[in-house]
Amino acid sequence: MSRCYTPSAVRVIDWVPPLTDGTAKHRGPRLLRTTVFQLSLLYAVGFSLLTALILGAIYWSTTRYITTQVDAGLTLERDQLIATLHDEGIDDLRALVDQRAQAGLDRGRYYLLIGAGEQVLAGNLSNWPAAVSRSPGPAVFNDDSLSIPASARADDDDTDVRTVVAQLPDGGFLLVGQALSEEESLAEHTGWLLAWAVGLITLLALLGGIWMGRSVLHRIDGVSNTAGEIMAGRLSRRMPVGRRGDEFDELSERLNAMLGRIDELVRGMREVTDNVAHDLRSPLNRLRNRLEITLLESRPQAEYQEVIAQTITDLDEVLNTFNTLLSIAQAEAGVKRQHFAAVDLTALCT
């Protein structure tokens, strides 16, 4: 019976692909197809997007806070100048605006006081900026505006100037502005830091995914290679078990227990096969020897009948052996279990 199984085992071995060579050759593509790497990549993308949203909200909140503080400072100074107008008059206001305009050039402060006829009364702006409306409230114009004298313009032409406006009782207007060069530099620096932080977090997440994917692939390759050796006929091989005690080790222990049970069953089947072969060899040898001796010379009819009867007896013994094996197989398959009945083992033993 063992010889009957040998050709099929050889065919299975011929069909098994070279696991080790294929694993080493296609390590890169396999890593990208692993569930662990894909989940890590998905987690990295999601975590990076969430981090970018949070850091973006922090950046927006910071810039908003800075703008609010600038507007508050400009509003306070505008209100102080309006109070001077009410208390001292227009001449004192013009003198104060010119004084602050001269001192404010170095720190990006801009002032403009115009009368009802659009004439410039005081300030360091040559005319009213076109981008700034006359309505109250904050407004923005660019530092490259022609309203700013060339000598007072910042080196960076993209600098914005935050302004607040107030209308005077006589129909004139007062403008107070602040160049946002330092604020924009701080915002740009903060933006770059946040961008680098998001990129670094994404890179670390990807590297972590690659590391986890390679670690899982290494353990899976160990199980796959061992399975290939077992399929090749090395039933004594067992799955590798590490010291971590994780789910892979638990799976390997279960598989090893299953392989041990299969090994026991194979050994038991081999023993049964040997016993059956031994039980069948004796009657078949007797039958063959008896027939050969009978054919050597002519014998009376009675002796032929006796030889035939003995041959039938030996054949019945062989048939009984096969019937017993068939009954055992049917009982294990559950075919004949419906005919089983309860037996009193106490009475039987007695």
C-alpha positions as CSV (number, residue, x, y, z in Angstrom):
1,M,0.0,0.0,0.0
2,S,2.9,2.4,0.7
3,R,4.1,1.8,-2.9
4,C,0.8,3.0,-4.2
5,Y,1.3,6.4,-2.5
6,T,4.8,7.0,-3.7
7,P,4.1,8.1,-7.3
8,S,1.5,10.6,-6.2
9,A,3.9,12.0,-3.7
10,V,6.5,12.4,-6.4
11,R,3.9,14.2,-8.6
12,V,3.1,16.6,-5.8
13,I,6.8,17.4,-5.3
14,D,7.2,18.1,-9.0
15,W,4.3,20.6,-8.8
16,V,5.6,22.5,-5.8
17,P,7.1,25.9,-6.9
18,P,10.6,27.0,-5.7
19,L,9.4,29.0,-2.7
20,T,12.8,30.2,-1.5
21,D,14.0,31.4,-4.9
22,G,10.8,33.1,-5.8
23,T,10.6,34.8,-2.5
24,A,14.1,36.2,-2.8
25,K,13.6,37.3,-6.4
26,H,10.2,39.0,-5.9
27,R,10.8,40.5,-2.5
28,G,10.0,44.1,-3.6
29,P,6.7,43.5,-5.4
30,R,5.6,41.0,-2.6
31,L,6.3,43.7,0.0
32,L,4.0,46.1,-1.8
33,R,1.2,43.5,-2.0
34,T,1.3,42.6,1.7
35,T,-1.7,43.5,3.8
36,V,0.6,44.8,6.5
37,F,2.3,47.3,4.2
38,Q,-1.0,48.4,2.6
39,L,-2.5,48.9,6.0
40,S,0.6,50.8,7.1
41,L,0.4,52.9,3.9
42,L,-3.2,53.6,4.5
43,Y,-2.5,54.5,8.1
44,A,0.4,56.7,7.1
45,V,-1.7,58.6,4.5
46,G,-4.6,59.0,6.9
47,F,-2.4,60.0,9.8
48,S,-0.5,62.5,7.6
49,L,-3.7,64.0,6.4
50,L,-5.0,64.3,9.9
51,T,-1.7,65.8,11.0
52,A,-1.7,68.2,8.1
53,L,-5.3,69.3,9.0
54,I,-4.4,69.8,12.7
55,L,-1.1,71.7,11.9
56,G,-3.0,73.7,9.2
57,A,-5.6,74.7,11.7
58,I,-2.8,75.7,14.1
59,Y,-1.1,77.7,11.4
60,W,-4.4,79.5,10.4
61,S,-5.1,80.2,14.1
62,T,-1.7,81.6,14.6
63,T,-1.8,83.9,11.6
64,R,-5.3,84.9,12.5
65,Y,-4.2,85.8,16.0
66,I,-1.2,87.9,14.7
67,T,-3.5,89.7,12.3
68,T,-6.0,90.4,15.1
69,Q,-3.3,91.8,17.3
70,V,-2.1,94.1,14.4
71,D,-5.6,95.3,13.8
72,A,-6.1,95.9,17.5
73,G,-2.9,98.0,17.7
74,L,-3.9,100.0,14.6
75,T,-7.4,100.6,15.9
76,L,-6.0,101.8,19.2
77,E,-3.6,104.3,17.5
78,R,-6.3,105.5,15.2
79,D,-8.6,106.1,18.1
80,Q,-5.9,108.0,19.9
81,L,-5.4,110.3,16.9
82,I,-9.1,110.9,16.6
83,A,-9.2,111.8,20.3
84,T,-6.4,114.4,19.6
85,L,-8.5,115.9,16.9
86,H,-11.5,116.3,19.2
87,D,-9.4,117.7,22.0
88,E,-6.8,119.8,20.2
89,G,-8.0,120.4,16.7
90,I,-6.9,119.7,13.2
91,D,-3.6,121.5,13.4
92,D,-2.4,119.4,16.3
93,L,-3.6,116.3,14.6
94,R,-1.6,117.2,11.5
95,A,1.5,117.8,13.5
96,L,1.1,114.6,15.4
97,V,0.5,112.6,12.2
98,D,3.6,114.1,10.6
99,Q,5.6,113.3,13.7
100,R,4.5,109.7,13.8
101,A,4.9,109.3,10.1
102,Q,8.6,110.3,10.2
103,A,9.3,108.0,13.1
104,G,7.2,105.1,11.7
105,L,9.1,104.7,8.4
106,D,11.8,102.6,10.0
107,R,9.3,100.2,11.5
108,G,6.8,100.0,8.6
109,R,4.2,102.3,9.9
110,Y,2.2,104.4,7.4
111,Y,-0.1,107.4,8.0
112,L,-2.2,109.5,5.7
113,L,-4.4,112.4,6.6
114,I,-6.5,113.9,3.7
115,G,-9.0,116.7,3.8
116,A,-12.5,116.9,2.3
117,G,-11.0,118.0,-1.0
118,E,-8.7,115.0,-1.3
119,Q,-5.7,117.2,-0.5
120,V,-2.9,115.5,1.5
121,L,-2.6,117.2,4.9
122,A,0.0,114.9,6.6
123,G,1.5,111.5,6.5
124,N,4.2,109.5,4.7
125,L,1.9,108.3,1.8
126,S,1.7,110.3,-1.3
127,N,-1.9,109.5,-2.0
128,W,-4.8,107.3,-1.0
129,P,-4.1,103.6,-1.9
130,A,-6.5,102.4,-4.6
131,A,-7.0,99.0,-2.8
132,V,-8.2,100.6,0.4
133,S,-11.8,101.6,0.6
134,R,-13.0,104.6,2.6
135,S,-15.4,102.5,4.8
136,P,-14.4,101.8,8.4
137,G,-12.7,98.5,9.1
138,P,-9.5,96.7,8.3
139,A,-8.1,96.7,4.7
140,V,-5.0,95.5,2.9
141,F,-2.8,96.9,0.2
142,N,0.5,95.8,-1.2
143,D,3.8,97.4,-0.3
144,D,4.6,98.0,-4.0
145,S,1.7,100.5,-4.3
146,L,2.5,103.9,-5.8
147,S,1.1,105.5,-2.7
148,I,4.3,104.6,-0.8
149,P,7.4,106.7,-1.7
150,A,10.1,104.6,-3.4
151,S,12.5,105.3,-0.5
152,A,10.1,103.9,2.0
153,R,9.2,100.7,0.2
154,A,10.4,97.4,1.6
155,D,12.8,95.2,-0.2
156,D,10.2,92.5,-0.5
157,D,7.5,93.8,-2.9
158,D,5.0,91.2,-1.8
159,T,4.7,92.6,1.7
160,D,1.1,93.5,2.6
161,V,0.2,96.6,4.6
162,R,-2.7,96.2,7.1
163,T,-4.7,99.4,7.5
164,V,-7.7,100.9,9.4
165,V,-9.6,104.0,8.3
166,A,-11.6,106.6,10.1
167,Q,-13.7,109.4,8.6
168,L,-13.3,112.9,10.1
169,P,-16.1,115.2,11.0
170,D,-15.1,117.7,8.3
171,G,-15.3,115.0,5.6
172,G,-11.6,114.1,5.5
173,F,-10.1,110.7,6.2
174,L,-7.4,109.3,8.4
175,L,-5.5,106.1,7.5
176,V,-3.1,104.2,9.8
177,G,-1.2,101.2,8.4
178,Q,1.4,98.6,9.4
179,A,3.6,96.6,7.0
180,L,3.4,92.9,7.8
181,S,7.0,92.0,6.9
182,E,7.9,90.5,10.2
183,E,4.5,88.8,10.5
184,E,4.7,87.3,7.0
185,S,8.3,86.1,7.6
186,L,7.2,84.4,10.8
187,A,4.2,82.9,9.1
188,E,6.3,81.7,6.2
189,H,8.9,80.2,8.6
190,T,6.1,78.5,10.6
191,G,4.5,77.2,7.3
192,W,7.8,75.6,6.2
193,L,8.3,74.0,9.7
194,L,4.8,72.5,9.5
195,A,5.4,71.3,6.0
196,W,8.6,69.6,7.0
197,A,6.9,68.1,10.1
198,V,4.1,66.6,7.9
199,G,6.7,65.2,5.4
200,L,8.8,63.8,8.2
201,I,5.8,62.1,9.8
202,T,4.8,60.6,6.5
203,L,8.3,59.4,5.8
204,L,8.6,57.8,9.2
205,A,5.2,56.1,8.8
206,L,6.2,54.7,5.4
207,L,9.5,53.4,6.8
208,G,7.6,51.9,9.7
209,G,5.2,50.2,7.2
210,I,8.2,48.8,5.1
211,W,9.9,47.5,8.3
212,M,6.7,45.8,9.5
213,G,6.0,44.4,6.1
214,R,9.5,42.9,5.8
215,S,9.2,41.5,9.3
216,V,5.9,39.8,8.6
217,L,7.2,38.6,5.2
218,H,10.2,37.1,6.9
219,R,8.0,35.1,9.2
220,I,5.6,34.1,6.5
221,D,8.5,32.9,4.3
222,G,9.7,30.7,7.2
223,V,6.3,29.1,7.4
224,S,6.0,28.8,3.6
225,N,9.4,27.2,3.2
226,T,8.7,24.7,6.0
227,A,5.4,23.9,4.3
228,G,7.2,23.3,1.0
229,E,9.6,20.9,2.7
230,I,6.8,19.0,4.4
231,M,5.0,18.8,1.0
232,A,8.2,17.4,-0.4
233,G,8.0,14.5,2.0
234,R,10.0,15.7,5.0
235,L,7.2,15.0,7.5
236,S,9.6,15.5,10.5
237,R,10.0,19.2,9.7
238,R,8.1,21.7,12.0
239,M,7.1,25.3,11.7
240,P,9.5,27.8,13.4
241,V,8.3,29.2,16.7
242,G,9.8,32.4,18.1
243,R,10.0,33.8,21.6
244,R,7.4,36.6,21.1
245,G,4.4,34.4,21.8
246,D,2.3,36.4,19.3
247,E,-0.3,35.2,16.9
248,F,2.3,33.8,14.5
249,D,3.8,31.7,17.2
250,E,0.4,30.5,18.3
251,L,-0.4,29.5,14.7
252,S,2.9,27.7,14.3
253,E,2.3,25.8,17.5
254,R,-1.1,24.7,16.3
255,L,0.3,23.7,12.9
256,N,3.1,21.8,14.7
257,A,0.5,19.9,16.8
258,M,-1.4,19.1,13.6
259,L,1.7,17.9,11.9
260,G,2.6,15.7,14.8
261,R,-0.9,14.2,14.7
262,I,-0.6,13.6,11.0
263,D,2.9,12.0,11.5
264,E,1.4,9.7,14.1
265,L,-1.4,8.7,11.7
266,V,1.0,8.1,8.9
267,R,3.1,5.9,11.1
268,G,0.0,4.0,12.2
269,M,-1.1,3.6,8.6
270,R,2.4,2.3,7.7
271,E,2.2,-0.2,10.5
272,V,-1.3,-1.3,9.5
273,T,-0.1,-1.6,5.9
274,D,2.8,-3.8,7.0
275,N,0.6,-6.0,9.1
276,V,-1.9,-6.4,6.3
277,A,0.9,-7.3,3.9
278,H,2.2,-9.8,6.3
279,D,-1.3,-11.3,6.9
280,L,-1.9,-11.6,3.1
281,R,1.5,-12.9,2.2
282,S,1.2,-16.2,4.1
283,P,-2.0,-17.5,2.6
284,L,-1.1,-16.3,-0.9
285,N,2.3,-18.1,-0.6
286,R,0.6,-21.3,0.6
287,L,-1.9,-21.1,-2.2
288,R,0.8,-20.5,-4.9
289,N,3.1,-23.3,-3.6
290,R,0.2,-25.7,-3.4
291,L,-0.9,-25.0,-6.9
292,E,2.7,-25.4,-8.2
293,I,3.1,-28.8,-6.5
294,T,-0.2,-29.9,-7.8
295,L,0.9,-29.1,-11.4
296,L,4.1,-31.1,-11.2
297,E,2.4,-34.5,-11.9
298,S,-0.9,-36.0,-12.5
299,R,-3.0,-36.8,-9.5
300,P,-6.2,-38.6,-8.7
301,Q,-9.4,-36.5,-8.8
302,A,-9.8,-36.7,-5.0
303,E,-6.4,-35.0,-4.5
304,Y,-7.4,-32.3,-7.0
305,Q,-10.6,-31.7,-5.1
306,E,-8.7,-31.5,-1.8
307,V,-6.2,-28.9,-3.3
308,I,-9.1,-26.9,-4.6
309,A,-10.8,-27.0,-1.2
310,Q,-7.7,-25.8,0.6
311,T,-7.2,-23.1,-2.0
312,I,-10.8,-21.9,-1.4
313,T,-10.0,-21.9,2.3
314,D,-7.0,-19.7,1.8
315,L,-8.9,-17.4,-0.5
316,D,-11.6,-17.1,2.1
317,E,-9.0,-16.0,4.6
318,V,-7.7,-13.3,2.1
319,L,-11.3,-12.2,1.5
320,N,-12.0,-12.0,5.2
321,T,-8.9,-9.8,5.6
322,F,-10.2,-7.4,2.9
323,N,-13.7,-7.5,4.3
324,T,-12.3,-6.5,7.7
325,L,-10.4,-3.6,6.2
326,L,-13.5,-2.5,4.3
327,S,-15.6,-2.7,7.4
328,I,-13.1,-0.6,9.3
329,A,-13.0,2.0,6.6
330,Q,-16.8,2.1,6.5
331,A,-17.1,2.4,10.2
332,E,-14.6,5.3,10.2
333,A,-16.6,7.0,7.4
334,G,-19.8,6.5,9.5
335,V,-21.5,4.3,6.9
336,K,-22.1,1.3,9.3
337,R,-22.5,3.2,12.5
338,Q,-26.3,3.2,12.2
339,H,-26.1,-0.5,12.8
340,F,-24.2,-0.1,16.0
341,A,-26.0,-1.0,19.2
342,A,-25.3,-0.4,22.9
343,V,-23.3,-3.2,24.6
344,D,-23.1,-4.0,28.3
345,L,-19.4,-4.1,28.8
346,T,-19.8,-5.3,32.4
347,A,-21.7,-8.4,31.2
348,L,-19.2,-8.9,28.4
349,C,-16.2,-8.7,30.8
350,T,-17.9,-11.0,33.2
